[in-house]
Amino acid sequence: MSKRKTILAVVADETGEVFEHPDLLLAGMNGMQIRRPEADELIPLPEGSRLFTIPGTPPIGIDRRSGKQIVAEHLPRSWGGGKIQAVSAFVTPAFTRTLLPAAAYTQKDVNLTLWSYTAVGWCVEEERFYVAAVRVDRNRQWQPEHFDDRKLEPLVRKRIAAQPDNRLIEQLSRCALDYHCFAAKNLFFGRWEAPLPCSPTCNARCVGCISLQEAPDCCPSSQERLNFVPTVEELCEVAVPHLQSAENAIVSFGQGCEGDPILQADTICAAVREMRRQTDRGTINFNSNASLPEAIDRLAEAGIDSIRVSLNSVQERFYNAYYRPQGYRLADVVDAVHRAKRNGLFTMLNYLVFPGINDREDEIEALLQLIESAGVDLIQMRNLSIDPLLYWNSLGAEGHGSGMKRMLDRLKREVPRLQYGYFNRTRENFYPPGYESDWPLPAGL
């Protein structure tokens, strides 16, 4: 940490009121290892981020006088001595966390909801919050100020009235208004990236699935899964007008409200061919677990432009523990990544990252091998939303990593052409000027 900055731990009382702890410095966690953040692992809390409590979980900080780690269950007597709980940040999109909140997770009674938990502290000198994160994407279109629900609802009602028989429009209206999906909102605003969910089924049983939770000991899913397969006509009625007229138009298969679209590859191929028959404008993207490699060849031939392959790890033991694949293996996913690039697709990894897993030496080496052998263009460094202790135990993990910032620096140093990001891109922006040297990004763009 810089000697010029004093970053105090942030805690909350039993009512949820948040304030700095007078005697504790900020600590974070890499895996289950507790340590102080390095200077380049912290940035001012980005606009649009939120703070929330970690219920029933005491915070852990560094005693300002002794330098020892302290599990703090109460405030100092001079501050009333009340019971306290840990606080986390949910960092706005475009930022990847570098440390988890330091907290006594084994003391909580329930599994935490599906959020990405990030260490946050209070800078005494600057009188503002700091968070353990780095910026990985320059795109500002996903900032909350662009998504005013007061303007959205009339647009949704108008679109439903215009296409009352389209089940996909009805589904996306729920995503926009009830689940507050920014991509769904974009569809009704007529701009940027819009979603095309199409698969009610999946061949993985992810521990942190946000649309379907079967395990009674996990927390509820954050949204209901699509329960039908849209027709080619329904998909095109949504996609074609967007591709034809939207600013920075992208349509993407593979959304949070569905299973995996690769299981509907035949329907998608037919829909994409029809979309491209009607317009060559815009970008068609495919988000998937890429579990059926031969489907990638057919999708590329049909006309998709880019693919984003989801995985939490490139090591089979960690991948299997989280995805719990049904009828496929990680080797199939790796094969699909290679096929995507051979077919000329802009190839991205939707890398679900967690400090202490993705910055391990063995993980970095395996990731570098995939990047170089397949020619991966971009890694979306997505914060994995899950209870930290649940994830750690599910993976059977031990030890810790070198640090997320160290990991990012190393990948870019060894593969300068590799790009980082958080969002899908238009064809025109696949390879922006200067991308080989565009790292690190300044926190406040």
C-alpha positions in Angstrom: 0.0 0.0 0.0 1.1 3.6 -0.6 2.3 5.2 2.6 0.3 8.3 1.6 -3.0 6.4 1.8 -4.7 4.9 4.8 -7.4 2.5 3.8 -9.6 1.5 6.6 -11.9 -1.6 6.7 -15.5 -0.9 6.0 -18.2 -2.6 8.2 -21.9 -2.4 8.9 -24.0 -2.4 12.1 -27.0 -4.7 12.6 -29.3 -2.2 10.8 -27.0 -2.2 7.7 -25.5 1.3 8.2 -22.1 1.3 6.7 -19.0 3.1 8.1 -15.3 2.8 8.4 -13.8 0.9 11.4 -11.5 3.2 13.3 -9.0 0.5 14.4 -8.8 -1.8 11.4 -7.0 -1.4 8.0 -8.5 -3.0 4.9 -7.7 -6.7 4.3 -8.8 -8.8 1.4 -8.7 -12.5 0.5 -7.1 -14.4 -2.3 -8.8 -17.7 -2.1 -9.0 -18.2 1.6 -5.7 -16.4 2.3 -6.1 -13.1 4.1 -3.7 -10.3 3.2 -3.4 -6.5 2.7 -4.0 -5.2 -0.8 -1.1 -4.0 -2.9 -1.3 -0.4 -4.2 -2.1 -1.4 -7.8 -4.9 -3.7 -6.7 -7.1 -0.8 -5.4 -8.9 1.9 -7.3 -11.5 4.5 -6.2 -15.0 2.9 -6.1 -16.3 3.3 -9.7 -19.5 5.2 -10.3 -22.5 2.9 -10.4 -21.1 0.3 -7.9 -23.0 -0.7 -4.8 -22.2 -1.7 -1.3 -24.0 -4.5 0.6 -23.6 -6.4 3.8 -22.6 -10.0 4.2 -25.1 -11.2 6.7 -24.0 -13.1 9.8 -20.4 -12.8 8.8 -17.9 -10.8 10.9 -15.3 -8.8 9.0 -11.6 -9.4 9.2 -9.1 -6.5 9.2 -5.6 -5.6 10.1 -5.1 -4.0 13.5 -3.6 -0.5 12.9 -1.3 -0.8 16.0 -0.1 -4.4 16.0 -0.5 -5.4 12.3 -2.2 -8.6 13.2 -5.3 -10.0 11.6 -8.4 -9.4 13.6 -11.9 -11.0 13.4 -14.0 -8.1 14.5 -17.5 -9.0 15.8 -18.1 -5.7 17.6 -17.2 -2.1 17.4 -14.7 -0.6 19.9 -16.4 0.4 23.1 -15.7 4.1 22.3 -17.9 3.6 19.3 -20.7 1.9 21.3 -19.5 -1.7 21.1 -22.3 -2.8 18.8 -22.3 -6.0 16.8 -21.0 -5.6 13.2 -21.0 -7.5 9.9 -18.8 -7.5 6.9 -19.4 -5.3 3.8 -18.8 -6.1 0.2 -18.8 -4.1 -3.0 -20.6 -5.1 -6.2 -18.5 -3.4 -8.8 -20.1 -1.9 -11.9 -19.4 -3.8 -15.1 -16.1 -3.2 -16.9 -14.1 -3.8 -13.7 -12.6 -7.1 -12.5 -12.1 -7.6 -8.8 -8.6 -8.4 -7.5 -9.5 -9.5 -3.9 -12.5 -10.9 -2.1 -13.8 -9.3 1.1 -11.9 -10.6 4.2 -14.6 -12.1 6.4 -15.1 -15.1 8.7 -17.3 -17.0 6.1 -17.3 -20.2 8.2 -19.5 -18.4 10.8 -22.4 -17.6 8.4 -25.5 -19.9 8.6 -26.6 -19.8 4.9 -25.2 -19.7 1.5 -24.9 -16.1 0.1 -26.8 -14.9 -2.8 -25.3 -14.9 -6.3 -23.3 -11.7 -6.3 -19.7 -11.0 -7.0 -18.2 -10.2 -3.6 -15.4 -7.6 -3.7 -13.2 -6.1 -1.0 -13.9 -2.4 -0.2 -12.4 0.1 2.2 -12.4 3.8 3.1 -9.5 6.1 2.2 -9.0 8.5 5.1 -7.0 11.1 3.1 -9.4 11.3 0.2 -12.6 10.6 2.1 -14.0 8.1 -0.4 -14.3 4.4 -0.9 -11.7 2.3 -2.5 -12.3 -1.1 -4.0 -10.1 -4.1 -5.0 -10.5 -4.0 -8.7 -8.9 -3.1 -12.1 -10.6 -1.8 -15.2 -10.6 -4.2 -18.2 -13.0 -2.5 -20.7 -13.3 1.0 -22.0 -16.9 0.6 -23.0 -19.2 3.0 -21.0 -22.5 2.0 -22.7 -23.3 -0.3 -19.8 -23.2 2.4 -17.1 -26.4 2.6 -15.1 -27.2 6.1 -16.1 -28.0 4.9 -19.6 -30.9 2.7 -18.3 -33.7 4.9 -17.1 -36.7 2.6 -16.3 -39.1 5.6 -16.5 -38.3 5.8 -20.2 -38.2 2.1 -20.7 -41.6 0.9 -19.7 -43.6 2.8 -22.4 -41.2 1.4 -25.0 -41.7 -2.2 -23.7 -45.5 -1.8 -23.8 -45.4 -0.4 -27.3 -43.3 -3.3 -28.6 -45.5 -5.9 -27.0 -48.6 -4.2 -28.6 -46.9 -4.3 -32.0 -45.9 -8.0 -31.7 -48.5 -9.5 -29.4 -47.9 -13.1 -30.6 -44.2 -13.2 -30.3 -43.3 -15.2 -27.2 -39.7 -14.0 -27.3 -40.8 -10.3 -27.0 -42.9 -11.3 -24.0 -39.9 -13.1 -22.4 -37.6 -10.2 -23.0 -40.1 -7.7 -21.5 -39.9 -9.7 -18.2 -36.1 -9.7 -18.4 -36.0 -5.9 -18.9 -38.7 -4.9 -16.4 -38.5 -7.6 -13.7 -34.9 -8.8 -13.9 -33.4 -5.5 -14.9 -31.3 -7.1 -17.6 -29.4 -4.3 -19.4 -29.1 -6.3 -22.6 -32.9 -6.8 -22.7 -33.4 -3.1 -22.0 -31.2 -2.3 -25.0 -33.6 -4.1 -27.3 -36.5 -1.9 -26.3 -34.3 1.2 -26.4 -33.2 0.2 -29.9 -29.5 0.3 -29.4 -26.3 -1.6 -28.8 -26.3 -5.3 -27.7 -29.7 -7.1 -27.5 -30.3 -10.7 -26.3 -31.8 -13.7 -28.2 -32.5 -16.4 -25.6 -33.5 -19.6 -27.2 -32.7 -22.7 -25.1 -34.8 -24.0 -22.1 -32.3 -26.8 -21.5 -28.6 -27.1 -20.6 -26.0 -29.9 -20.5 -24.2 -28.5 -17.5 -25.4 -28.1 -13.9 -23.3 -25.1 -12.8 -23.0 -24.6 -9.0 -23.7 -20.9 -9.5 -26.4 -21.1 -12.2 -28.4 -17.9 -12.2 -31.5 -19.4 -14.0 -32.0 -22.8 -12.4 -30.9 -24.1 -9.0 -31.7 -27.7 -8.2 -29.7 -28.1 -5.0 -31.7 -27.3 -1.9 -28.6 -26.1 -0.1 -27.8 -23.4 -2.6 -29.4 -20.0 -2.8 -32.4 -19.3 -5.2 -31.6 -18.5 -8.8 -31.9 -14.8 -9.6 -34.3 -15.3 -12.6 -36.6 -17.9 -14.2 -35.4 -19.8 -17.1 -37.0 -19.6 -20.6 -39.5 -22.4 -21.0 -39.9 -22.6 -24.8 -37.8 -22.7 -27.9 -38.5 -19.6 -30.1 -39.2 -20.3 -33.8 -37.0 -19.0 -36.5 -39.7 -16.4 -37.3 -39.8 -15.2 -33.6 -36.0 -14.9 -33.5 -35.9 -12.9 -36.7 -38.7 -10.6 -35.7 -36.6 -9.6 -32.7 -33.2 -9.6 -34.3 -33.6 -8.2 -37.8 -35.0 -4.8 -37.0 -32.3 -4.4 -34.3 -29.5 -5.3 -36.7 -30.9 -3.0 -39.4 -31.3 0.1 -37.4 -29.7 0.0 -33.9 -26.6 2.0 -33.0 -23.6 -0.4 -32.6 -25.9 -3.3 -33.2 -25.2 -6.7 -31.8 -27.6 -9.6 -31.2 -26.4 -12.4 -28.9 -27.5 -15.9 -28.4 -26.8 -17.3 -24.9 -28.3 -15.3 -22.1 -28.7 -15.5 -18.3 -32.4 -16.5 -18.6 -31.7 -19.7 -20.6 -29.8 -22.9 -20.6 -27.2 -23.2 -23.3 -28.0 -22.3 -26.9 -25.7 -24.9 -28.4 -28.4 -27.4 -27.7 -30.6 -25.5 -30.2 -27.9 -25.2 -32.9 -30.2 -26.3 -35.7 -32.8 -23.6 -35.0 -30.1 -21.0 -34.5 -28.4 -21.8 -37.8 -31.6 -21.5 -39.7 -32.4 -18.2 -37.9 -28.9 -16.8 -38.6 -29.1 -17.6 -42.3 -32.5 -15.9 -42.5 -31.1 -12.8 -40.6 -28.2 -12.6 -43.0 -30.6 -13.0 -46.0 -32.4 -9.9 -44.8 -29.5 -7.8 -43.7 -25.7 -7.8 -43.6 -25.6 -5.0 -41.0 -24.6 -5.5 -37.4 -22.9 -8.3 -35.4 -24.3 -11.7 -34.6 -22.6 -13.2 -31.5 -22.9 -16.6 -29.9 -22.4 -17.1 -26.1 -22.1 -20.7 -25.1 -20.4 -23.4 -23.1 -19.2 -24.7 -26.5 -19.8 -28.3 -25.5 -20.6 -29.6 -29.0 -17.6 -28.8 -31.2 -19.1 -29.8 -34.5 -21.9 -27.3 -33.9 -19.4 -24.5 -34.0 -18.5 -25.4 -37.7 -22.2 -25.2 -38.6 -22.8 -21.9 -36.8 -19.8 -20.3 -38.4 -21.0 -21.4 -41.9 -24.5 -20.0 -41.1 -23.0 -16.6 -40.5 -22.3 -15.8 -36.9 -19.4 -13.3 -36.5 -18.1 -14.0 -33.0 -18.2 -16.5 -30.2 -17.8 -16.2 -26.4 -16.9 -19.5 -24.7 -17.7 -19.7 -21.0 -15.5 -21.5 -18.6 -14.3 -20.9 -15.0 -11.0 -22.7 -15.4 -8.9 -24.5 -18.1 -8.1 -27.2 -15.6 -10.4 -30.2 -15.8 -10.7 -30.7 -12.0 -11.9 -27.1 -11.4 -14.0 -27.0 -14.6 -15.8 -30.2 -13.7 -16.4 -29.2 -10.1 -18.2 -26.0 -11.1 -19.9 -26.9 -14.5 -20.7 -30.5 -13.6 -20.9 -31.3 -17.4 -23.5 -33.8 -18.7 -22.3 -35.8 -21.7 -19.3 -33.7 -22.6 -15.8 -32.9 -21.3 -13.5 -29.9 -21.1 -11.6 -31.3 -24.0 -14.7 -30.7 -26.2 -14.8 -27.1 -25.1 -11.1 -26.7 -25.9 -11.7 -28.3 -29.4 -14.6 -25.9 -30.0 -12.3 -22.9 -29.2 -9.8 -24.1 -31.8 -12.6 -24.7 -34.3 -14.1 -21.2 -33.8 -10.8 -19.5 -34.6 -10.1 -21.8 -37.6 -13.6 -20.8 -38.9 -12.6 -17.1 -38.8 -14.7 -16.2 -35.8 -13.6 -13.5 -33.4 -13.0 -15.8 -30.5 -13.5 -14.7 -26.8 -13.3 -16.5 -23.5 -16.0 -15.7 -21.0 -13.6 -16.3 -18.1 -15.5 -16.5 -14.8 -12.8 -15.4 -12.5 -12.2 -15.8 -8.8 -9.1 -14.5 -6.9 -7.1 -17.5 -5.7 -8.2 -19.8 -8.6 -7.6 -18.0 -11.9 -4.3 -16.4 -10.7 -2.7 -19.8 -9.7 0.5 -20.7 -11.5 -0.9 -24.0 -12.9 -4.1 -22.2 -14.1 -2.0 -19.4 -15.8 0.2 -21.9 -17.6 -2.9 -23.9 -18.8 -4.6 -20.7 -19.9 -1.5 -19.5 -21.8 -1.3 -22.8 -23.7 -5.0 -22.4 -24.8 -4.6 -18.8 -25.8 -1.5 -19.5 -27.9 -2.6 -22.8 -29.5 -6.1 -21.6 -30.4 -5.3 -18.0 -31.1 -7.9 -16.6 -28.6 -8.5 -12.9 -29.4 -10.0 -11.6 -26.2 -10.7 -12.7 -22.6 -13.7 -11.2 -20.9 -12.6 -11.1 -17.3 -16.0 -11.7 -15.7 -16.4 -11.7 -11.9 -18.0 -15.0 -10.9 -21.1 -14.3 -8.8 -21.2 -16.9 -6.1 -20.7 -17.4 -2.3 -16.9 -17.4 -1.9 -16.9 -20.3 0.6 -19.4 -22.3 -1.4 -17.2 -22.0 -4.5 -14.0 -22.7 -2.7 -15.3 -25.8 -1.1 -17.1 -27.0 -4.3 -13.8 -26.9 -6.1 -11.9 -28.6 -3.3 -9.3 -25.8 -3.7 -6.2 -25.2 -1.6 -3.5 -22.6 -1.5 -3.7 -19.2 -3.2 -2.7 -17.3 -6.3 -0.1 -14.6 -7.2 -2.8 -11.9 -7.5 -5.2 -11.0 -10.3 -3.3 -7.9 -11.4 -0.1 -9.9 -11.6 -1.9 -12.5 -13.6 -3.3 -9.9 -16.1 0.1 -8.3 -16.4 1.8 -11.6 -17.2 -0.7 -12.7 -19.8 -0.4 -9.4 -21.6 3.3 -9.4 -21.4 3.6 -12.9 -22.9 0.9 -12.5 -25.5 0.7 -8.8 -26.4 -2.0 -9.3 -29.1 -4.4 -10.6 -26.4 -7.2 -8.2 -25.5 -9.1 -7.9 -22.2 -12.7 -6.9 -22.0 -16.0 -7.3 -20.2 -18.5 -6.9 -23.0 -19.1 -8.2 -26.5 -18.0 -6.1 -29.4 -19.2 -5.0 -32.9 -17.3 -6.3 -35.9 -15.9 -2.8 -36.4 -14.3 -2.9 -33.0 -12.8 -6.4 -32.9 -9.3 -5.0 -33.3 -9.3 -1.4 -32.3 -6.2 0.8 -33.0 -3.4 0.3 -30.4 -5.0 -2.8 -28.8 -1.7 -4.6 -28.4 -0.4 -1.9 -26.0 -3.7 -1.0 -24.4 -2.9 -2.2 -20.9 -3.3 -1.2 -18.1 -6.4 0.8 -18.5 -6.9 3.9 -16.4 -9.5 3.4 -13.7 -11.6 6.4 -14.6 -12.1 6.7 -18.3 
